Amino acid sequence: MSDFPRWKYALVAVVLLIGIVYALPNLFPQQPAVQIQANRGGKVDSALEQRVEALFAKAGAPAGSLVLNGDRLLARFPNTDQQLKAYTAARDALGEDYVVALNLASTVPPWLRAIGANSMPLGLDLQGGVHFLMQVDNKAVMNQQMQRYTDDIRDALREKHIPYDEVVRLPEGVRIVLRAAADHDAALAAITANDPDLTLTTASDGVTVNASLKPEKLIAIEQSIVHQNLSTLRNRVNALGVAEPLIQQQGASRIVVELPGVQDTAEAKKILGATATLEYHAVDESVNPAEATQSGNVPPEDRLYKMRGGGSIVLKKKVIVSGDELVDASSGFDPQSGAPSVNIELNSAGAKKMLDYTTQNVGKRMAVVYIERIPETRMVDGKEVHTSRTSEEVINAATVNGVFGKRFTTTGLGLQEAKELALLLKSGSLAAPMDIVEERVIGPSLGQQNIVQGLRAVGLGLGLVLLAAAFYYKLFGLVADIALVFNLVLLVAVLSIFQATLTMPSIAGIVLTLGMAIDANVLICERIREELRGGSTPLASIRAGYQKAWATILDANVTHLIAAFGLMTFGSGSIRGFAITLAVGILTSMFTSVTVTHAITALLHGGRKLKTLSV
């Protein structure tokens, strides 16, 4: 047995030790928890910790532990009943200044987490996760589109030098009042050439024209917006690092988002529920904001906004550049003032608009409007109703000191707000606001009882395989059983290192892998028996058994790998999860079935004079 060198023993020992360490976190179950994170105006500190502790005690759900970590407060509970009581109490008492979310906290010891050893996240069918049902605000879509058409109509009439008295946005469309009936045909031609998707109807007076969006165009816009929001949500979920999320359209204007095994549900709720974006408007210097606030009289082309920090300002309704024209955003600090900032990069269309505006308006002021859709939850007749409200405020109104276009910097935000806004803008601006109309933590889709019975059946089947191997191949069967256990440990360790989501199809892949690993040891044992029957010595039979069986084992596993890669390439969802587990299991089984069993056999039989083998 001198053909098994010492460096191979060392390799086996190191690999198995690493496997045990990185598989160990899966023995520590997750614990029900409530996570509290600061929203706008909130502050997470020791005072909040004491307040929350008192809230939980009053609700009859004292926390097992409260941990303050930066801008997050995590409270652990012994069961889900106390978790739900504490969640309800904290959500009602803290209001919109904080994001309160259900969570599952890891119980893995810190020393394991310090070396990157974490338990595998469980899929929706084993653990559940967070479920969001989001509704696209079709009214906001209509308002957004018709405001754009209103601006386009004004521009078209001015370009053709057609005089008009007003172009007003109405709930059902746009009303155009011309100064003379003689301009009617020219006005219709100009509007139709610029916006062919509008239906134009003329009133009996000959000077009033009503413009409305064609129904088929409205449907196309709504579908396009849902698809764009789907893409944006996928980008945002990818930024959260969620494994195997479910993001799909439901009906005409709803999107379902399910996040399995989520550790940070508060951050997920903030990122998915947020529709924060920026708009750049010109400041109307001809209107006194104080007088406009007091009288309520604002020109039809203007709008009164609130300033962050107090006061008001009058801006032009026409948007210079909006958030959907951004291609990149990053947070940082303004080099001149040192204040937190968001560095903006526009696409070609937005850059041209900004360049044109700044070229013509050097010395005038331009304002930055921060628009945020804030989710709200209230109780109506004992049921939770999820709504939202839109907050619009001017965060900055600065003088344009020079010409710029594609790249510039926006200030006026706090450090945390700048980071969050940069993430939202970079992952994609939502084409239309969305409300979270339903939010819940979903349980295992197969049912906890079915899961327990399924795992029990897996354990029973695996145990019978181990007993059969030990009974039929005796000592060599026991060696194969030990290698089979280590194969399971290594497989779990590799999946844990790469944070693969464990689902029922993944468990099926694990069981199939263990069965195929036993097949490799069957080939080795049968080959050893054949060598013994041919008159070879015991040690020579062991050596020949491993050498001659290797080619067959390699061929079989390569064909299995090809099938697994095929499933990974063309499959999706649960099929792909099964294939990934199967492929990893095949690679680990080739190591344990051959190298590990060879090492154990060499330790048991090396350096001894043997007359027979227990095989």
C-alpha positions in Angstrom: 0.0 0.0 0.0 3.0 2.3 -0.4 1.3 3.8 -3.5 -0.8 6.1 -1.2 1.7 8.8 -0.1 1.6 10.9 3.0 0.7 14.1 1.1 -2.6 12.5 0.1 -3.4 11.7 3.7 -2.8 15.3 4.6 -5.0 16.4 1.6 -7.8 14.2 2.8 -7.5 15.4 6.4 -7.5 19.1 5.4 -10.5 18.8 3.0 -12.6 16.8 5.5 -11.8 19.3 8.3 -12.7 22.3 6.1 -15.9 20.5 5.1 -16.9 19.8 8.7 -16.3 23.5 9.7 -18.3 24.9 6.8 -21.2 22.4 7.1 -21.4 23.0 10.9 -23.5 26.2 10.7 -26.5 24.2 9.2 -26.9 22.6 12.6 -27.9 26.0 14.1 -31.6 26.8 13.4 -32.7 30.3 12.6 -34.6 32.2 15.3 -37.8 34.4 14.9 -36.9 38.1 15.2 -38.1 41.6 14.6 -35.8 44.1 12.9 -36.2 47.8 13.3 -34.4 50.2 10.9 -34.4 54.0 10.7 -36.5 55.5 8.0 -36.8 59.2 7.3 -36.5 61.2 10.5 -35.8 58.1 12.7 -32.7 57.4 14.8 -31.6 54.1 16.1 -29.8 54.5 19.4 -29.8 53.3 23.0 -32.9 55.5 23.7 -34.8 53.6 21.0 -33.6 50.3 22.4 -35.0 51.1 25.8 -38.3 52.3 24.3 -38.7 49.2 22.2 -37.9 46.9 25.2 -40.7 48.6 27.1 -43.1 48.2 24.1 -42.4 44.5 23.9 -42.8 44.0 27.6 -46.2 45.9 27.6 -47.4 43.7 24.6 -46.6 40.6 26.6 -43.8 39.5 24.3 -40.4 40.3 25.9 -37.5 39.9 23.6 -34.9 37.2 24.3 -32.2 39.6 23.3 -31.9 43.1 21.8 -28.9 43.8 19.7 -28.1 47.3 18.4 -25.9 47.1 15.3 -25.3 50.5 13.5 -28.6 51.7 12.2 -30.5 48.5 12.9 -32.0 47.0 16.1 -32.6 43.3 16.1 -34.9 41.6 18.7 -35.0 37.8 19.0 -37.9 35.8 20.3 -38.4 32.1 21.3 -41.4 31.5 19.0 -43.4 33.1 16.2 -46.4 34.0 18.4 -44.3 36.4 20.5 -42.6 37.6 17.3 -45.9 38.6 15.8 -47.1 40.3 19.0 -43.9 42.3 19.2 -44.0 43.2 15.5 -47.6 44.6 15.8 -46.7 46.6 18.9 -43.6 48.2 17.4 -45.1 48.9 14.0 -48.1 50.7 15.6 -46.0 52.7 18.1 -43.0 53.7 16.0 -44.9 54.9 12.9 -43.3 55.9 9.6 -40.0 57.1 11.2 -38.9 53.4 11.3 -39.2 50.3 9.2 -40.4 47.4 11.3 -40.1 44.0 9.6 -40.4 40.3 10.5 -37.1 38.5 10.2 -35.3 35.2 10.9 -32.0 35.8 12.7 -29.0 33.5 12.4 -27.9 31.7 15.5 -24.5 30.7 14.0 -21.7 31.4 16.5 -19.7 34.6 15.7 -16.4 32.7 15.2 -18.0 30.7 12.4 -19.4 33.8 10.7 -16.0 35.5 11.0 -14.5 32.9 8.6 -17.5 33.1 6.2 -19.2 30.0 7.4 -23.0 30.4 7.2 -26.0 28.1 7.0 -27.7 27.6 3.7 -30.8 29.8 3.1 -33.9 27.7 2.8 -36.3 27.9 -0.1 -39.9 28.9 -0.1 -41.0 25.2 0.0 -38.9 24.5 3.2 -38.8 27.8 5.1 -41.0 30.3 3.3 -39.9 33.9 3.0 -41.3 37.3 2.4 -44.2 37.9 0.0 -45.0 41.2 -1.6 -47.9 42.0 -3.9 -47.3 45.3 -5.6 -49.8 47.4 -7.6 -48.8 49.8 -10.4 -50.4 53.2 -9.9 -52.3 53.5 -13.2 -53.6 57.0 -12.3 -50.0 58.2 -11.8 -49.1 56.7 -15.2 -51.9 58.6 -16.9 -51.0 61.9 -15.1 -47.4 61.4 -16.0 -48.1 60.8 -19.7 -50.7 63.5 -20.1 -48.4 66.1 -18.4 -45.7 65.2 -21.0 -48.3 65.6 -23.8 -49.4 68.9 -22.4 -45.8 70.2 -22.6 -45.4 68.8 -26.1 -48.6 70.5 -27.3 -47.3 73.9 -26.0 -44.0 73.4 -27.7 -45.6 72.4 -31.0 -47.9 75.4 -31.1 -45.1 77.8 -30.2 -42.8 76.3 -32.8 -45.5 76.8 -35.5 -46.2 80.3 -34.1 -49.9 79.5 -33.5 -51.3 81.8 -30.8 -53.4 80.2 -28.0 -55.0 81.3 -24.8 -54.4 78.2 -22.7 -53.2 74.6 -22.8 -54.5 73.0 -19.6 -54.2 69.5 -18.2 -57.6 68.1 -17.3 -58.5 64.8 -15.6 -59.7 63.3 -18.9 -57.0 64.8 -21.1 -55.7 68.2 -22.3 -57.8 71.3 -23.3 -56.4 73.7 -25.9 -58.1 77.1 -26.4 -56.9 78.9 -29.5 -57.2 82.6 -30.0 -58.8 82.4 -33.5 -60.9 79.7 -35.3 -58.8 80.4 -38.4 -55.8 78.7 -36.7 -57.8 75.5 -36.0 -56.6 73.4 -38.9 -53.0 74.4 -38.5 -53.1 73.7 -34.8 -54.5 70.2 -35.4 -51.9 69.5 -38.0 -49.1 70.6 -35.7 -50.4 68.6 -32.7 -51.0 65.4 -34.8 -47.6 65.6 -36.5 -45.9 65.8 -33.1 -48.2 63.4 -31.1 -50.0 61.0 -33.4 -51.3 58.9 -30.4 -53.7 61.7 -29.4 -57.4 61.8 -30.3 -58.5 65.4 -31.0 -62.1 66.6 -30.8 -63.2 70.2 -31.6 -65.9 71.9 -29.5 -68.8 73.8 -31.2 -67.1 77.2 -30.7 -64.3 76.3 -33.1 -61.4 77.4 -30.9 -61.5 74.7 -28.1 -59.8 71.4 -28.8 -59.8 68.5 -26.4 -57.0 65.9 -26.7 -57.1 62.5 -25.1 -54.9 59.4 -25.4 -56.0 56.7 -27.7 -57.2 53.6 -25.7 -54.8 51.2 -27.5 -51.9 53.5 -26.8 -52.8 53.7 -23.1 -52.9 49.9 -22.9 -49.5 49.7 -24.6 -48.1 52.2 -22.2 -49.4 50.4 -19.1 -48.0 47.1 -20.3 -44.6 48.7 -21.1 -44.5 50.2 -17.6 -45.3 46.9 -15.9 -42.5 45.2 -17.9 -40.0 48.1 -17.1 -41.0 47.9 -13.4 -40.4 44.1 -13.5 -36.9 44.7 -14.8 -36.2 47.4 -12.2 -37.4 45.2 -9.3 -35.2 42.3 -10.5 -32.2 44.7 -10.5 -33.0 45.9 -7.0 -33.4 42.3 -5.7 -30.1 41.4 -7.3 -28.6 44.4 -5.3 -30.0 42.7 -2.2 -28.2 39.5 -3.0 -31.4 37.3 -2.7 -31.0 33.8 -4.0 -33.7 32.3 -6.4 -36.3 35.1 -6.0 -39.7 34.9 -7.6 -40.6 38.1 -9.5 -43.5 37.8 -11.9 -46.5 39.7 -13.3 -50.0 39.0 -11.9 -52.9 40.3 -13.9 -52.6 43.5 -15.9 -51.0 45.8 -13.3 -49.7 43.8 -10.4 -46.3 42.2 -9.6 -45.6 39.4 -7.2 -42.2 39.4 -5.4 -41.3 36.4 -3.2 -37.9 36.4 -1.5 -36.9 33.0 0.0 -34.6 32.7 2.9 -34.3 36.5 3.3 -32.1 37.6 6.2 -32.7 41.3 5.9 -36.4 41.8 5.3 -36.3 45.4 6.5 -33.9 46.4 3.8 -35.9 44.4 1.2 -39.1 46.2 2.2 -37.4 49.6 2.0 -35.8 49.0 -1.4 -38.8 47.3 -3.0 -41.4 49.7 -1.6 -39.4 52.8 -2.4 -40.0 54.8 -5.6 -37.7 57.6 -4.8 -36.4 59.6 -7.8 -35.3 63.1 -8.8 -36.8 65.7 -11.1 -35.1 68.9 -12.2 -37.3 72.0 -12.7 -36.7 75.7 -13.5 -37.4 78.2 -10.7 -40.0 80.8 -11.6 -38.3 83.9 -10.2 -41.2 86.2 -11.3 -43.5 84.7 -8.6 -43.1 85.5 -4.9 -43.3 82.2 -3.0 -44.6 83.8 0.2 -47.4 85.6 -1.6 -48.3 82.4 -3.6 -48.4 80.4 -0.4 -50.7 82.9 1.3 -53.0 83.6 -1.6 -52.9 80.2 -3.3 -52.7 81.9 -6.7 -50.1 80.2 -8.9 -49.7 80.5 -12.7 -51.1 77.5 -14.6 -47.6 76.6 -15.9 -46.2 76.7 -12.3 -46.5 74.7 -9.1 -45.8 75.5 -5.5 -43.4 73.2 -3.7 -42.2 72.9 -0.1 -38.5 73.4 0.6 -36.6 70.9 2.8 -35.9 72.7 6.0 -38.9 75.1 5.7 -40.2 77.6 3.3 -41.7 77.2 -0.2 -40.7 77.8 -3.8 -42.5 78.2 -7.1 -41.2 75.9 -10.0 -42.1 75.4 -13.6 -44.2 72.3 -14.1 -42.1 71.3 -17.1 -39.5 68.7 -16.2 -36.0 69.4 -17.5 -34.7 66.0 -16.7 -36.3 63.1 -14.7 -34.9 60.0 -13.0 -35.7 57.7 -15.9 -33.1 59.4 -18.0 -30.3 58.5 -15.6 -27.8 55.8 -16.5 -25.6 55.8 -13.4 -25.6 57.3 -9.9 -23.2 57.1 -7.0 -23.0 58.6 -3.6 -20.1 60.7 -2.4 -19.1 64.1 -1.0 -19.2 67.4 -2.8 -15.6 68.6 -3.3 -16.4 72.2 -2.7 -18.8 72.1 0.3 -17.9 68.6 1.7 -21.7 67.8 1.9 -23.1 64.4 1.0 -24.0 64.3 -2.7 -25.3 62.1 -5.5 -23.2 62.0 -8.6 -25.5 61.8 -11.6 -24.8 60.6 -15.2 -27.5 61.1 -17.8 -28.2 59.2 -21.0 -27.8 61.0 -24.4 -31.4 62.4 -24.4 -31.2 63.7 -20.9 -27.7 65.1 -21.4 -28.9 67.1 -24.4 -31.9 68.5 -22.5 -29.7 69.5 -19.6 -27.1 71.0 -21.9 -29.7 73.0 -23.8 -31.2 74.3 -20.5 -27.9 75.3 -18.8 -26.7 76.9 -22.0 -29.7 79.3 -22.1 -30.1 79.8 -18.4 -26.6 80.6 -16.9 -27.2 82.8 -13.8 -30.7 81.5 -13.2 -31.8 79.0 -10.6 -32.6 75.3 -11.1 -34.3 73.2 -8.4 -34.0 69.5 -7.6 -37.3 67.9 -6.5 -37.0 64.7 -4.4 -40.0 62.5 -5.0 -40.7 59.5 -2.7 -43.6 57.1 -2.4 -43.8 56.1 1.3 -45.6 52.8 2.1 -48.1 53.0 5.0 -50.0 50.4 6.9 -53.2 51.1 8.9 -55.9 49.0 10.5 -59.5 49.2 9.0 -62.1 47.0 10.7 -59.5 44.9 12.3 -57.6 44.2 9.0 -54.3 45.6 7.7 -54.7 47.9 4.8 -51.5 48.8 2.9 -51.5 52.2 1.3 -48.9 54.8 0.4 -48.5 58.6 0.1 -46.3 60.6 -2.1 -43.8 63.1 -0.6 -42.4 65.8 -2.9 -40.0 68.4 -1.7 -37.3 70.6 -3.1 -33.9 69.5 -1.6 -31.8 72.0 -3.5 -32.3 75.2 -5.6 -29.0 76.4 -6.8 -27.8 79.0 -9.4 -26.5 77.6 -12.7 -23.0 79.0 -12.7 -21.8 77.2 -15.9 -22.9 74.9 -18.7 -23.0 71.2 -18.1 -24.8 68.2 -19.5 -24.0 64.5 -19.0 -22.4 64.5 -15.6 -23.1 66.7 -12.5 -23.6 66.6 -8.8 -26.7 67.0 -6.6 -26.5 68.0 -2.9 -29.1 68.6 -0.2 -29.4 65.1 1.2 -28.2 63.4 4.3 -25.4 60.8 4.0 -27.8 57.7 4.4 -30.4 59.3 2.1 -27.7 59.9 -0.6 -26.6 56.3 -0.4 -30.1 54.9 -0.6 -31.1 57.3 -3.5 -27.9 56.3 -5.4 -28.8 52.6 -5.1 -32.4 53.2 -6.3 -31.3 55.4 -9.2 -28.6 53.0 -10.2 -30.8 49.9 -10.1 -33.3 51.7 -12.3 -36.0 54.2 -11.8 -39.5 52.8 -11.6 -41.5 53.8 -14.7 -44.5 54.4 -12.4 -45.1 54.4 -8.7 -46.1 51.1 -7.0 -47.9 50.4 -3.8 -47.3 47.3 -1.7 -51.0 46.2 -1.4 -50.1 42.9 0.4 -47.1 41.9 2.5 -46.7 38.7 4.5 -44.2 36.1 5.7 -45.3 32.9 4.0 -44.7 29.5 5.5 -43.5 26.3 3.9 -45.6 25.6 0.8 -45.4 21.9 1.4 -46.5 22.2 5.0 -44.3 21.7 8.0 -45.8 18.2 8.6 -45.0 17.1 5.1 -41.4 18.4 5.4 -40.9 16.5 8.7 -42.2 13.3 7.1 -40.2 13.8 3.9 -36.9 14.3 5.9 -37.8 11.3 8.0 -38.2 9.2 4.9 -34.9 10.4 3.5 -33.2 9.5 6.7 -34.8 6.1 6.8 -33.9 5.4 3.2 -30.3 6.6 3.7 -30.0 4.4 6.8 -31.2 1.3 4.9 -28.6 2.0 2.2 -25.8 2.2 4.8 -27.0 -1.0 6.5 -27.2 -2.9 3.2 -23.6 -1.8 2.2 -22.2 -2.8 5.6 -24.0 -6.1 5.5 -23.0 -7.1 2.0 -19.5 -5.8 1.9 -18.6 -6.1 5.6 -15.5 -4.0 6.5 -15.3 -2.5 3.1 -19.0 -1.7 3.3 -18.4 0.2 6.6 -15.6 2.1 4.9 -18.0 3.1 2.1 -20.5 4.2 4.7 -18.0 6.5 6.4 -17.1 8.0 3.0 -20.8 8.4 2.2 -21.3 10.4 5.4 -18.3 12.6 4.6 -19.7 13.0 1.1 -22.9 14.5 2.6 -20.8 16.8 4.8 -18.7 18.0 1.9 -21.7 18.5 -0.3 -23.5 20.6 2.4 -20.3 22.6 3.0 -19.9 23.5 -0.7 -23.5 24.5 -1.0 -23.2 26.6 2.2 -20.0 28.3 1.0 -21.7 29.4 -2.2 -25.0 30.2 -0.3 -27.1 28.0 -2.5 -30.8 27.9 -1.6 -31.9 24.6 -0.2 -35.2 23.4 -1.6 -37.0 20.0 -1.9 -35.6 19.5 -5.4 -32.2 20.2 -3.9 -32.8 17.5 -1.3 -33.8 15.1 -4.1 -30.4 15.9 -5.8 -28.6 15.1 -2.6 -30.3 11.7 -2.1 -29.6 10.8 -5.8 -25.9 11.8 -5.3 -25.6 9.6 -2.2 -27.0 6.7 -4.2 -24.5 7.2 -7.0 -21.6 7.5 -4.5 -22.5 4.0 -3.2 -22.4 2.7 -6.8 -18.7 3.8 -7.1 -17.8 1.8 -4.0 -19.8 -1.2 -5.3 -17.6 -1.2 -8.4 -14.4 -1.0 -6.3 -15.5 -3.8 -4.0 -16.6 -6.1 -6.8 -13.3 -5.5 -8.6 -11.4 -6.4 -5.4 -13.5 -9.6 -5.1 -12.7 -10.5 -8.7 -8.9 -10.0 -8.1 -9.1 -12.2 -5.0 -10.9 -15.0 -7.0 -8.1 -14.7 -9.6 -5.5 -15.6 -7.0 -4.0 -12.1 -6.3 -2.8 -11.3 -2.8 -5.0 -9.1 -0.6 -2.9 -6.0 -0.9 -2.5 -6.5 -4.6 -6.2 -7.0 -5.0 -6.9 -3.7 -3.2 -4.4 -1.9 -5.4 -5.8 -3.4 -8.6 -9.4 -2.8 -7.4 -8.9 1.0 -7.1 -6.8 1.3 -10.3 -9.0 -0.8 -12.6 -12.4 0.5 -11.2 -11.3 4.2 -11.6 -11.9 4.3 -15.4 -15.5 3.0 -15.1 -16.2 5.3 -12.2 -14.9 8.3 -14.2 -16.9 7.4 -17.3 -20.2 7.0 -15.3 -19.7 10.3 -13.4 -18.8 12.3 -16.5 -22.0 11.2 -18.2 -24.0 12.2 -15.1 -22.2 15.6 -15.1 -23.2 16.1 -18.8 -26.8 15.4 -17.9 -26.6 17.8 -14.9 -25.1 20.6 -17.0 -27.9 20.1 -19.6 -30.5 20.5 -16.9 -28.7 23.6 -15.6 -28.5 25.1 -19.1 -32.1 24.5 -20.2 -33.9 24.2 -16.9 -35.1 26.9 -14.6 -36.4 27.2 -11.0 -36.6 23.9 -9.1 -35.1 21.9 -12.0 -32.0 24.1 -12.1 -31.7 23.8 -8.3 -31.8 20.0 -8.6 -29.2 20.1 -11.3 -26.8 22.3 -9.4 -27.0 20.1 -6.3 -26.5 17.0 -8.5 -23.4 18.4 -10.2 -21.7 19.5 -6.9 -22.6 16.1 -5.4 -21.0 14.2 -8.3 -17.7 16.1 -7.8 -17.6 15.5 -4.1 -18.6 11.9 -4.4 -15.7 11.2 -6.8 -13.3 12.5 -4.1 -14.9 10.6 -1.2 -15.7 7.3 -2.9 -12.2 6.9 -4.3 -9.7 9.1 -2.4 -11.2 9.0 1.1 -12.0 5.3 1.0 -8.6 4.5 -0.4 -7.0 6.5 2.5 -9.1 4.7 5.1 -8.3 1.3 3.5 -4.6 2.1 3.4 -4.6 3.0 7.1 -6.4 -0.3 8.0 -4.4 -2.7 5.8 -1.1 -1.0 5.1 2.0 -2.6 6.5 0.2 -5.8 7.5 0.5 -9.4 6.2 -3.0 -10.3 5.2 -4.3 -13.7 4.4 -7.9 -12.6 3.4 -10.0 -9.5 3.2 -13.4 -8.7 4.8 -15.1 -7.7 1.5 
